[in-house]
Amino acid sequence: MPAALTVSAACLYSTDSVSQEMLEEIIVTAQKRSESLQDVPASIAAFSGDMIDQLGWSDLDQLQESVPSLNIGGSGKSRPVVFIRGVGTRKFDIGADGSVGIFVDEVYNARFSSTLSGMMDIERIEVLKGPQGTLYGRNTIGGAISIITRKPSNKPRVKIKLLAGNESQYQYGLNASGPVVKDNLYGLISVMDSDIDGVFTDTVSGKTNNHRNSAYRAALLTDAIDNWELGLTFDHSKTSSDASLAEPLYGKNFPIVLVSPADPRIPEIVAEGSKSHTANAYSDPGFVDRDSSQLALKVQYFGDAYELTSITSFNQEELQELVDFDATPLNVAPQEVDQESSQASQEIRFNSVHNGFGTLENQLKWVVGLYYFQDEAERLDGSPYGNDSFLYPRGFNGVLSTEYLVEIETDSYALFGQSTYTLSEHANLTFGLRYTLDQKDYSYLATSNNNLPPVIEGFLVDDNLEFESLDPKISFDYHLSDLVMAYASFSRGFKSGGVQFANGDPKLAAQSFDEEQLDSYEIGMRGRYLEQTLQINSSLYYYDYTDQQMQGFVNVNGFPNALTENAGRSRMTGLEIETLALLSESLTLDVKYTWQDAKFDEFDAFSGDYSGNHMPFAPKHSATANLMYQKTIEQGGKIGLQVGLAYKDDFYFDYLNTEKSLQKAYSLLNLSAWWESDDGSLRLRAFCQNCTDKSYRTNAVSFSEPFDGGRNVWDYGRRYGIELTHNFL
């Protein structure tokens, strides 16, 4: 498992025999073995369950408030986008892979919208930056976010959490664990339900794009057989919204060209719709419904010669969505989505052990694995023309529609491994290698019952795609002292190509896009100073990025069509500095800063040359700061106060770099205060997120000329409330 915290990070300091305060040592397994985080020659951020509770995270997107190089946005929970160090993808359909891998209990999720909600019963979260392939089953080019849930315990424990806040926000959760068969079989049940009003309101129906999420998990674990551990886990989650809304952006050709500019109702609609970012009239508020289930079996063998891990998983997801794409009270062009996917994976991994096989008298540590992944998915996008469209025949009472049906089967095979050789007492050399073969068979059917744009005539395209890559990793680390380590590394990342979606031109629809490749060069230093009360970790990286897959809209037959293209080449440079200081026994300060320069060197696209433009979701400056105060009080228990700041510089949502796609720099202030009983069984917390009520966007869709216009998605304003947690120990 990657980067696992094995100590509570709620206490950031420890006291030795002479009562000297120092920062706590954090033990991780980022390289499939337990070691100090300060000894790992890579860029990692790790958060324990206690830290998550103290920071009050309820959704995965709050990670970016403590990891400045991480950007999570999108058009809602069904269409999330995740970027690490400017590497990510805005393509949310089934025709492409994610650039950042999302893993739950080491299982890769191709449709990772199912993992963005429900932070109940989390043991730890790790964020690994840069290509990950020589230690992972599924390859990821930009990085990985790994969510590890709590295992069933051999002692009874029950935890209840209740939360209430403004915007009709509530959350309740229960998880219970304990022995099912004494000393042989342990079980766990976790249940969570939450809801919060949406940012946008349909002034016609009164509905908002609220976010309702319910999830439950059941797990069994046994270690009754000597040297073996078997765990079986079932997860189910359901996310829904009463509406799927966004702010329309009005251009010279109105929101979309399906509305006649001569329509006499347009001036009034534009005037009324421009009054508010978040309240507009829609012909249909739409909805979102998503169901996801996962079954995973993990088998581990702990031998004297080696360790064996087998992970078998099955995942199913269904998504239905209706979007009023023109975002007006006119019945013009709703978008209907019906998507289903089924995935299965099998990973087998061998790890070296102390004094075990092939360790060369413990000078060599190694891991090697095999991986198979299969994903079968289909997506139907329907766009019926409303009777307010200028294409809709007057006097006609039927249904005119265009539909796109994509069916794709992905089979991925991989062999990966990594070894670290001890050169001396202070120096280590690490080498890793990964071979990946991805095969994708797809069919793309576009139909129309009206012979009108964007599909003038129905067509079918299909193909068998194959992508192959051999990706190395090499790193060298040197310990300047017991507390200071420097490293240098090179790694190569790969992401296979894919398939278009919602494109009405048969030639463009048949143009599958190529694979990506990223060469990462990084140097870094990790150190502790001032008697281990100050920790400074820093890294400088350079990315050589070729054939980056970019998503946009192009003009075909006078209508916007979605198109994914490969940018020729980009070079990205970045600097990260992370500082953790123990200011006193009760006060810690955690400050992180990221600088990045990310532009397209070569990008000659269908609609123009965008060489020199800024890459999307890549602010030049980002920073986070968290001040944590904790103190035991005479009246009983412990009190705490947390002040958090997060800053992001200007950045663009797409490669067009238009004014409409520019998000101006913004800062967020988060506050929380809590009281906890002496035995830790009871905790009461008050919180405020985005306390200054800052308005900012999580996504923007802008059309290039001649369409103009687009859509804005705004994030929540100020949120506040109280939370009660009771642990029955």
Secondary structure as UniProt FT lines:
FT   TURN            9..10
FT   STRAND          13..15
FT   TURN            17..18
FT   STRAND          21..23
FT   STRAND          27..28
FT   TURN            30..31
FT   STRAND          35..36
FT   HELIX           37..39
FT   STRAND          44..48
FT   HELIX           49..55
FT   HELIX           60..65
FT   TURN            68..69
FT   STRAND          70..74
FT   TURN            77..78
FT   STRAND          80..84
FT   TURN            85..86
FT   STRAND          87..88
FT   TURN            94..95
FT   STRAND          100..104
FT   TURN            105..106
FT   STRAND          107..108
FT   HELIX           112..115
FT   TURN            120..121
FT   STRAND          122..129
FT   STRAND          143..149
FT   STRAND          157..165
FT   TURN            166..168
FT   STRAND          169..181
FT   TURN            182..184
FT   STRAND          185..196
FT   STRAND          201..202
FT   TURN            203..205
FT   STRAND          211..222
FT   TURN            226..227
FT   STRAND          228..241
FT   STRAND          247..249
FT   TURN            252..253
FT   TURN            257..258
FT   TURN            261..262
FT   TURN            264..265
FT   HELIX           266..273
FT   TURN            274..275
FT   STRAND          279..280
FT   STRAND          287..302
FT   STRAND          306..324
FT   TURN            325..326
FT   STRAND          334..352
FT   TURN            354..355
FT   TURN            357..358
FT   TURN            360..363
FT   STRAND          364..385
FT   TURN            387..388
FT   TURN            390..391
FT   TURN            394..395
FT   STRAND          400..422
FT   STRAND          427..448
FT   TURN            453..454
FT   STRAND          459..479
FT   STRAND          484..495
FT   HELIX           506..509
FT   STRAND          516..529
FT   TURN            530..533
FT   STRAND          534..556
FT   TURN            557..558
FT   STRAND          559..582
FT   STRAND          587..602
FT   STRAND          604..605
FT   TURN            606..607
FT   STRAND          608..609
FT   TURN            611..612
FT   TURN            616..617
FT   STRAND          621..632
FT   TURN            634..635
FT   STRAND          638..648
FT   STRAND          651..652
FT   TURN            655..656
FT   HELIX           659..661
FT   STRAND          662..663
FT   STRAND          666..676
FT   TURN            678..679
FT   STRAND          682..689
FT   TURN            691..692
FT   STRAND          697..702
FT   TURN            705..707
FT   STRAND          710..714
FT   STRAND          719..728
//
